[in-house]
Amino acid sequence: MDNEHVKGAADKVSGAVKEGVGKATGDASLEAKGKIDTAKGQAREALGDAKDAMKKPN
């Protein structure tokens, strides 16, 4: 697991927490920020997967 995977996982967790708190409190802005962080985390994990795929010999 490389750095991108770790950062991606952290962003996804952070996003899920923000989204949940935003829903619970009715804060649409916080909920939207959570969704953005979750998407950013998924993108980072995909980047980490791509880096891993490039490192492996065929």
Distance bins in CASP14 RR format, pairs under 12 A and 6 or more apart:
PFRMAT RR
TARGET T0000
AUTHOR 0000-0000-0000
RMODE 2
METHOD distances of the structure
MODEL  1
1 7 0 0 0 0 0 1 0 0 0 0 0
1 8 0 0 0 0 0 1 0 0 0 0 0
1 9 0 0 0 0 1 0 0 0 0 0 0
1 44 0 0 0 0 0 1 0 0 0 0 0
1 45 0 0 0 0 1 0 0 0 0 0 0
1 48 0 0 0 0 1 0 0 0 0 0 0
1 49 0 0 0 0 0 1 0 0 0 0 0
1 51 0 0 0 0 0 1 0 0 0 0 0
1 52 0 0 0 0 1 0 0 0 0 0 0
2 8 0 0 0 0 0 1 0 0 0 0 0
2 9 0 0 0 0 0 1 0 0 0 0 0
2 44 0 0 0 0 0 1 0 0 0 0 0
2 45 0 0 0 0 0 1 0 0 0 0 0
2 47 0 0 0 0 1 0 0 0 0 0 0
2 48 1 0 1 0 0 0 0 0 0 0 0
2 49 0 0 0 0 1 0 0 0 0 0 0
2 50 0 0 0 0 0 1 0 0 0 0 0
2 51 1 0 0 1 0 0 0 0 0 0 0
2 52 1 0 0 1 0 0 0 0 0 0 0
2 53 0 0 0 0 0 1 0 0 0 0 0
2 54 0 0 0 0 0 1 0 0 0 0 0
2 55 0 0 0 0 1 0 0 0 0 0 0
3 9 0 0 0 0 0 1 0 0 0 0 0
3 10 0 0 0 0 0 1 0 0 0 0 0
3 44 0 0 0 0 1 0 0 0 0 0 0
3 45 0 0 0 0 0 1 0 0 0 0 0
3 47 0 0 0 0 0 1 0 0 0 0 0
3 48 0 0 0 0 1 0 0 0 0 0 0
3 51 0 0 0 0 1 0 0 0 0 0 0
3 52 0 0 0 0 0 1 0 0 0 0 0
4 10 0 0 0 0 0 1 0 0 0 0 0
4 11 0 0 0 0 0 1 0 0 0 0 0
4 40 0 0 0 0 0 1 0 0 0 0 0
4 41 0 0 0 0 1 0 0 0 0 0 0
4 42 0 0 0 0 0 1 0 0 0 0 0
4 43 0 0 0 0 1 0 0 0 0 0 0
4 44 1 0 1 0 0 0 0 0 0 0 0
4 45 1 0 0 1 0 0 0 0 0 0 0
4 46 0 0 0 0 1 0 0 0 0 0 0
4 47 1 0 1 0 0 0 0 0 0 0 0
4 48 1 1 0 0 0 0 0 0 0 0 0
4 49 0 0 0 0 1 0 0 0 0 0 0
4 50 0 0 0 0 1 0 0 0 0 0 0
4 51 1 0 0 1 0 0 0 0 0 0 0
4 52 0 0 0 0 1 0 0 0 0 0 0
5 11 0 0 0 0 0 1 0 0 0 0 0
5 12 0 0 0 0 0 1 0 0 0 0 0
5 41 0 0 0 0 1 0 0 0 0 0 0
5 42 0 0 0 0 0 1 0 0 0 0 0
5 43 0 0 0 0 0 1 0 0 0 0 0
5 44 1 0 0 1 0 0 0 0 0 0 0
5 45 1 0 1 0 0 0 0 0 0 0 0
5 46 0 0 0 0 1 0 0 0 0 0 0
5 47 0 0 0 0 1 0 0 0 0 0 0
5 48 1 0 1 0 0 0 0 0 0 0 0
5 49 1 0 0 1 0 0 0 0 0 0 0
5 50 0 0 0 0 0 1 0 0 0 0 0
5 51 0 0 0 0 1 0 0 0 0 0 0
5 52 0 0 0 0 1 0 0 0 0 0 0
6 12 0 0 0 0 0 1 0 0 0 0 0
6 13 0 0 0 0 0 1 0 0 0 0 0
6 41 0 0 0 0 0 1 0 0 0 0 0
6 44 0 0 0 0 1 0 0 0 0 0 0
6 45 0 0 0 0 1 0 0 0 0 0 0
6 47 0 0 0 0 0 1 0 0 0 0 0
6 48 0 0 0 0 1 0 0 0 0 0 0
7 13 0 0 0 0 0 1 0 0 0 0 0
7 14 0 0 0 0 0 1 0 0 0 0 0
7 37 0 0 0 0 0 1 0 0 0 0 0
7 40 0 0 0 0 1 0 0 0 0 0 0
7 41 1 0 0 1 0 0 0 0 0 0 0
7 42 0 0 0 0 0 1 0 0 0 0 0
7 43 0 0 0 0 0 1 0 0 0 0 0
7 44 1 0 1 0 0 0 0 0 0 0 0
7 45 0 0 0 0 1 0 0 0 0 0 0
7 47 0 0 0 0 1 0 0 0 0 0 0
7 48 0 0 0 0 1 0 0 0 0 0 0
8 14 0 0 0 0 1 0 0 0 0 0 0
8 15 0 0 0 0 0 1 0 0 0 0 0
8 16 0 0 0 0 0 1 0 0 0 0 0
8 37 0 0 0 0 1 0 0 0 0 0 0
8 38 0 0 0 0 1 0 0 0 0 0 0
8 39 0 0 0 0 0 1 0 0 0 0 0
8 40 1 0 0 1 0 0 0 0 0 0 0
8 41 1 1 0 0 0 0 0 0 0 0 0
8 42 1 0 0 1 0 0 0 0 0 0 0
8 43 0 0 0 0 1 0 0 0 0 0 0
8 44 1 1 0 0 0 0 0 0 0 0 0
8 45 1 0 1 0 0 0 0 0 0 0 0
8 46 0 0 0 0 1 0 0 0 0 0 0
8 47 0 0 0 0 1 0 0 0 0 0 0
8 48 0 0 0 0 1 0 0 0 0 0 0
8 49 0 0 0 0 0 1 0 0 0 0 0
9 15 0 0 0 0 0 1 0 0 0 0 0
9 16 0 0 0 0 0 1 0 0 0 0 0
9 37 0 0 0 0 0 1 0 0 0 0 0
9 38 0 0 0 0 0 1 0 0 0 0 0
9 40 0 0 0 0 0 1 0 0 0 0 0
9 41 1 0 0 1 0 0 0 0 0 0 0
9 42 0 0 0 0 0 1 0 0 0 0 0
9 44 0 0 0 0 1 0 0 0 0 0 0
9 45 1 0 0 1 0 0 0 0 0 0 0
9 48 0 0 0 0 0 1 0 0 0 0 0
10 16 0 0 0 0 0 1 0 0 0 0 0
10 17 0 0 0 0 0 1 0 0 0 0 0
10 37 0 0 0 0 1 0 0 0 0 0 0
10 38 0 0 0 0 0 1 0 0 0 0 0
10 40 0 0 0 0 0 1 0 0 0 0 0
10 41 1 0 0 1 0 0 0 0 0 0 0
10 44 0 0 0 0 1 0 0 0 0 0 0
10 45 0 0 0 0 0 1 0 0 0 0 0
11 17 0 0 0 0 0 1 0 0 0 0 0
11 18 0 0 0 0 0 1 0 0 0 0 0
11 33 0 0 0 0 0 1 0 0 0 0 0
11 34 0 0 0 0 1 0 0 0 0 0 0
11 35 0 0 0 0 0 1 0 0 0 0 0
11 36 0 0 0 0 1 0 0 0 0 0 0
11 37 1 0 1 0 0 0 0 0 0 0 0
11 38 1 0 0 1 0 0 0 0 0 0 0
11 39 0 0 0 0 1 0 0 0 0 0 0
11 40 1 0 1 0 0 0 0 0 0 0 0
11 41 1 1 0 0 0 0 0 0 0 0 0
11 42 0 0 0 0 1 0 0 0 0 0 0
11 43 0 0 0 0 1 0 0 0 0 0 0
11 44 1 0 0 1 0 0 0 0 0 0 0
11 45 0 0 0 0 1 0 0 0 0 0 0
11 46 0 0 0 0 0 1 0 0 0 0 0
11 47 0 0 0 0 0 1 0 0 0 0 0
12 18 0 0 0 0 0 1 0 0 0 0 0
12 19 0 0 0 0 0 1 0 0 0 0 0
12 34 0 0 0 0 1 0 0 0 0 0 0
12 35 0 0 0 0 0 1 0 0 0 0 0
12 36 0 0 0 0 0 1 0 0 0 0 0
12 37 1 0 0 1 0 0 0 0 0 0 0
12 38 1 0 1 0 0 0 0 0 0 0 0
12 39 0 0 0 0 1 0 0 0 0 0 0
12 40 0 0 0 0 1 0 0 0 0 0 0
12 41 1 0 1 0 0 0 0 0 0 0 0
12 42 1 0 0 1 0 0 0 0 0 0 0
12 43 0 0 0 0 0 1 0 0 0 0 0
12 44 0 0 0 0 1 0 0 0 0 0 0
12 45 1 0 0 1 0 0 0 0 0 0 0
12 46 0 0 0 0 0 1 0 0 0 0 0
13 19 0 0 0 0 0 1 0 0 0 0 0
13 20 0 0 0 0 0 1 0 0 0 0 0
13 34 0 0 0 0 0 1 0 0 0 0 0
13 37 0 0 0 0 1 0 0 0 0 0 0
13 38 0 0 0 0 1 0 0 0 0 0 0
13 40 0 0 0 0 0 1 0 0 0 0 0
13 41 0 0 0 0 1 0 0 0 0 0 0
13 42 0 0 0 0 0 1 0 0 0 0 0
13 45 0 0 0 0 0 1 0 0 0 0 0
14 20 0 0 0 0 0 1 0 0 0 0 0
14 21 0 0 0 0 0 1 0 0 0 0 0
14 30 0 0 0 0 0 1 0 0 0 0 0
14 33 0 0 0 0 1 0 0 0 0 0 0
14 34 1 0 0 1 0 0 0 0 0 0 0
14 35 0 0 0 0 0 1 0 0 0 0 0
14 36 0 0 0 0 0 1 0 0 0 0 0
14 37 1 0 1 0 0 0 0 0 0 0 0
14 38 0 0 0 0 1 0 0 0 0 0 0
14 39 0 0 0 0 0 1 0 0 0 0 0
14 40 0 0 0 0 1 0 0 0 0 0 0
14 41 0 0 0 0 1 0 0 0 0 0 0
14 44 0 0 0 0 0 1 0 0 0 0 0
15 21 0 0 0 0 1 0 0 0 0 0 0
15 22 0 0 0 0 0 1 0 0 0 0 0
15 23 0 0 0 0 0 1 0 0 0 0 0
15 30 0 0 0 0 1 0 0 0 0 0 0
15 31 0 0 0 0 1 0 0 0 0 0 0
15 32 0 0 0 0 0 1 0 0 0 0 0
15 33 1 0 0 1 0 0 0 0 0 0 0
15 34 1 1 0 0 0 0 0 0 0 0 0
15 35 1 0 0 1 0 0 0 0 0 0 0
15 36 1 0 0 1 0 0 0 0 0 0 0
15 37 1 1 0 0 0 0 0 0 0 0 0
15 38 1 0 1 0 0 0 0 0 0 0 0
15 39 0 0 0 0 1 0 0 0 0 0 0
15 40 0 0 0 0 1 0 0 0 0 0 0
15 41 0 0 0 0 1 0 0 0 0 0 0
15 42 0 0 0 0 0 1 0 0 0 0 0
16 22 0 0 0 0 0 1 0 0 0 0 0
16 23 0 0 0 0 0 1 0 0 0 0 0
16 31 0 0 0 0 0 1 0 0 0 0 0
16 33 0 0 0 0 0 1 0 0 0 0 0
16 34 1 0 0 1 0 0 0 0 0 0 0
16 35 0 0 0 0 1 0 0 0 0 0 0
16 36 0 0 0 0 0 1 0 0 0 0 0
16 37 0 0 0 0 1 0 0 0 0 0 0
16 38 1 0 0 1 0 0 0 0 0 0 0
16 39 0 0 0 0 0 1 0 0 0 0 0
16 41 0 0 0 0 0 1 0 0 0 0 0
16 42 0 0 0 0 0 1 0 0 0 0 0
17 23 0 0 0 0 0 1 0 0 0 0 0
17 24 0 0 0 0 0 1 0 0 0 0 0
17 30 0 0 0 0 1 0 0 0 0 0 0
17 31 0 0 0 0 0 1 0 0 0 0 0
17 33 0 0 0 0 0 1 0 0 0 0 0
17 34 1 0 0 1 0 0 0 0 0 0 0
17 35 0 0 0 0 0 1 0 0 0 0 0
17 37 0 0 0 0 1 0 0 0 0 0 0
17 38 0 0 0 0 1 0 0 0 0 0 0
18 24 0 0 0 0 0 1 0 0 0 0 0
18 25 0 0 0 0 0 1 0 0 0 0 0
18 27 0 0 0 0 1 0 0 0 0 0 0
18 28 0 0 0 0 0 1 0 0 0 0 0
18 29 0 0 0 0 1 0 0 0 0 0 0
18 30 1 0 1 0 0 0 0 0 0 0 0
18 31 1 0 0 1 0 0 0 0 0 0 0
18 32 0 0 0 0 1 0 0 0 0 0 0
18 33 1 0 1 0 0 0 0 0 0 0 0
18 34 1 1 0 0 0 0 0 0 0 0 0
18 35 0 0 0 0 1 0 0 0 0 0 0
18 36 0 0 0 0 1 0 0 0 0 0 0
18 37 1 0 0 1 0 0 0 0 0 0 0
18 38 0 0 0 0 1 0 0 0 0 0 0
18 40 0 0 0 0 0 1 0 0 0 0 0
19 25 0 0 0 0 0 1 0 0 0 0 0
19 26 0 0 0 0 0 1 0 0 0 0 0
19 27 0 0 0 0 0 1 0 0 0 0 0
19 28 0 0 0 0 0 1 0 0 0 0 0
19 29 0 0 0 0 0 1 0 0 0 0 0
19 30 1 0 0 1 0 0 0 0 0 0 0
19 31 1 0 1 0 0 0 0 0 0 0 0
19 32 0 0 0 0 1 0 0 0 0 0 0
19 33 0 0 0 0 1 0 0 0 0 0 0
19 34 1 0 1 0 0 0 0 0 0 0 0
19 35 1 0 1 0 0 0 0 0 0 0 0
19 36 0 0 0 0 1 0 0 0 0 0 0
19 37 0 0 0 0 1 0 0 0 0 0 0
19 38 1 0 0 1 0 0 0 0 0 0 0
19 39 0 0 0 0 0 1 0 0 0 0 0
20 26 0 0 0 0 1 0 0 0 0 0 0
20 27 0 0 0 0 1 0 0 0 0 0 0
20 28 0 0 0 0 0 1 0 0 0 0 0
20 30 0 0 0 0 1 0 0 0 0 0 0
20 31 1 0 0 1 0 0 0 0 0 0 0
20 32 0 0 0 0 0 1 0 0 0 0 0
20 33 0 0 0 0 0 1 0 0 0 0 0
20 34 1 0 0 1 0 0 0 0 0 0 0
20 35 0 0 0 0 0 1 0 0 0 0 0
20 37 0 0 0 0 0 1 0 0 0 0 0
20 38 0 0 0 0 0 1 0 0 0 0 0
21 27 1 0 0 1 0 0 0 0 0 0 0
21 28 0 0 0 0 0 1 0 0 0 0 0
21 29 0 0 0 0 0 1 0 0 0 0 0
21 30 1 0 0 1 0 0 0 0 0 0 0
21 31 0 0 0 0 1 0 0 0 0 0 0
21 33 0 0 0 0 0 1 0 0 0 0 0
21 34 0 0 0 0 1 0 0 0 0 0 0
21 37 0 0 0 0 0 1 0 0 0 0 0
22 28 1 0 0 1 0 0 0 0 0 0 0
22 29 0 0 0 0 1 0 0 0 0 0 0
22 30 1 0 1 0 0 0 0 0 0 0 0
22 31 1 0 1 0 0 0 0 0 0 0 0
22 32 0 0 0 0 1 0 0 0 0 0 0
22 33 0 0 0 0 1 0 0 0 0 0 0
22 34 1 0 0 1 0 0 0 0 0 0 0
22 35 0 0 0 0 0 1 0 0 0 0 0
23 29 0 0 0 0 0 1 0 0 0 0 0
23 30 0 0 0 0 1 0 0 0 0 0 0
23 31 1 0 1 0 0 0 0 0 0 0 0
23 32 0 0 0 0 0 1 0 0 0 0 0
23 34 0 0 0 0 1 0 0 0 0 0 0
23 35 0 0 0 0 0 1 0 0 0 0 0
24 30 0 0 0 0 1 0 0 0 0 0 0
24 31 0 0 0 0 1 0 0 0 0 0 0
25 31 0 0 0 0 1 0 0 0 0 0 0
26 32 0 0 0 0 0 1 0 0 0 0 0
27 33 0 0 0 0 1 0 0 0 0 0 0
27 34 0 0 0 0 0 1 0 0 0 0 0
28 34 0 0 0 0 0 1 0 0 0 0 0
28 35 0 0 0 0 0 1 0 0 0 0 0
29 35 0 0 0 0 0 1 0 0 0 0 0
29 36 0 0 0 0 0 1 0 0 0 0 0
30 36 0 0 0 0 0 1 0 0 0 0 0
30 37 0 0 0 0 0 1 0 0 0 0 0
31 37 0 0 0 0 0 1 0 0 0 0 0
31 38 0 0 0 0 0 1 0 0 0 0 0
32 38 0 0 0 0 0 1 0 0 0 0 0
32 39 0 0 0 0 0 1 0 0 0 0 0
33 39 0 0 0 0 0 1 0 0 0 0 0
33 40 0 0 0 0 0 1 0 0 0 0 0
34 40 0 0 0 0 1 0 0 0 0 0 0
34 41 0 0 0 0 0 1 0 0 0 0 0
35 41 0 0 0 0 0 1 0 0 0 0 0
35 42 0 0 0 0 0 1 0 0 0 0 0
36 42 0 0 0 0 0 1 0 0 0 0 0
36 43 0 0 0 0 0 1 0 0 0 0 0
37 43 0 0 0 0 0 1 0 0 0 0 0
37 44 0 0 0 0 0 1 0 0 0 0 0
38 44 0 0 0 0 0 1 0 0 0 0 0
38 45 0 0 0 0 0 1 0 0 0 0 0
39 45 0 0 0 0 0 1 0 0 0 0 0
39 46 0 0 0 0 0 1 0 0 0 0 0
40 46 0 0 0 0 0 1 0 0 0 0 0
40 47 0 0 0 0 0 1 0 0 0 0 0
41 47 0 0 0 0 1 0 0 0 0 0 0
41 48 0 0 0 0 0 1 0 0 0 0 0
41 49 0 0 0 0 0 1 0 0 0 0 0
42 48 0 0 0 0 0 1 0 0 0 0 0
42 49 0 0 0 0 0 1 0 0 0 0 0
43 49 0 0 0 0 0 1 0 0 0 0 0
43 50 0 0 0 0 0 1 0 0 0 0 0
44 50 0 0 0 0 0 1 0 0 0 0 0
44 51 0 0 0 0 0 1 0 0 0 0 0
45 51 0 0 0 0 0 1 0 0 0 0 0
45 52 0 0 0 0 0 1 0 0 0 0 0
46 52 0 0 0 0 0 1 0 0 0 0 0
46 53 0 0 0 0 0 1 0 0 0 0 0
47 53 0 0 0 0 0 1 0 0 0 0 0
47 54 0 0 0 0 0 1 0 0 0 0 0
48 54 0 0 0 0 1 0 0 0 0 0 0
48 55 0 0 0 0 1 0 0 0 0 0 0
49 55 0 0 0 0 0 1 0 0 0 0 0
49 56 0 0 0 0 0 1 0 0 0 0 0
50 56 0 0 0 0 0 1 0 0 0 0 0
END
